Amino acid sequence: MIFGLGRMLLLLLVLLTVVYVSLFLYLRAGARIRLEEDWVMEGRPGHRDAWIDERIAPTARRIRTWLVFVVYVLPVAGLSIYVYITN
């Protein structure tokens, strides 16, 4: 029984990691596109990529924090509650 639970948890963590990476890249790309549009609309002088990289760092940090909670904590907590209630 314990090996089955361990395999299930390992598979769950692998799948959640794939979801986490996919969502992070998708959300960061959207933020980057919005920043590129802002840079063009405001007609900023200077190097565009440096400006975008500087502005995207705090956004990426917020995205990572939010995704860890949504992708890892909530499903594992939900599964734990479900197993506790059914047993």
N, C-alpha and C positions, 0 to 999 in steps of 0.2 A: 504494500500500500504506500509506504513512504517513498519508494522509487518512482511510482506512478505520479505521486504529487510533485516530486522533484522534477521529473520530466515535463510535467504540465507547466510548472512555474518557469522552467528554463525556456520552453517554447513561448510562453506568454511574454517573457522579458525580451526575447528576440523579436517577436512580432511588434511589441510596443516600441522597441528601439527603431525599427523600420518606420513605423508611423511617426515617431518623434522627429527623426531626421527629415522625412518627407515634408511634414508640416513646417518644420523650421525653415527649410530651404524655400518652400513656397511663400511663407509669410515674409521672409526677409527679401525675397525677390519683389514682392508687392511693395514693400516699404522703399526699396531701392528705386523702383519705377516712379513712385510718388515724389521722391526726392529729386530725381532727374527732371521730372516735369516742373517742380518748383524752381529748380536752378534755371531752366530755360525760360520760364514765365517771368521770373524776376530779373533776368538778364545779368546775372552775377559775373563779375570778372574773375579771372584766375583759373586754376586747374579744377575741372569738374569732378574728376574721380577722387581727388584728395578731399574736396568739400563733402562729397557724398559719404566717403569712408568715415570722416570725422562725425558726421551726423547720424550714421546708421549704427554706430557702436552702442549708444544707450538703448536704442530701439531693439537691437538684437539681444541685449541683456534682459530687457523686459519680456521679449518673446520667449527666451529660454526659461525664465522663471515661471511664466504662465504655463508653458507647455509641460514642464516637469510635473506640475500639479495636475493638469488636465489629463495628460497621457499616462503617467505612471501612478500617481497617488490615487486618483479616483477609481480607476478600474481595479487596482489591487485591493483597495478598501471595500469596494462593492463586492468583489469576489469573496473576500474574507467574511463580510457580513452575511452573504448568501450561504457560505459553508457553515458558519456558526448557527444560523437560523435553521437550516435543514438538518443539522445534526443535533 
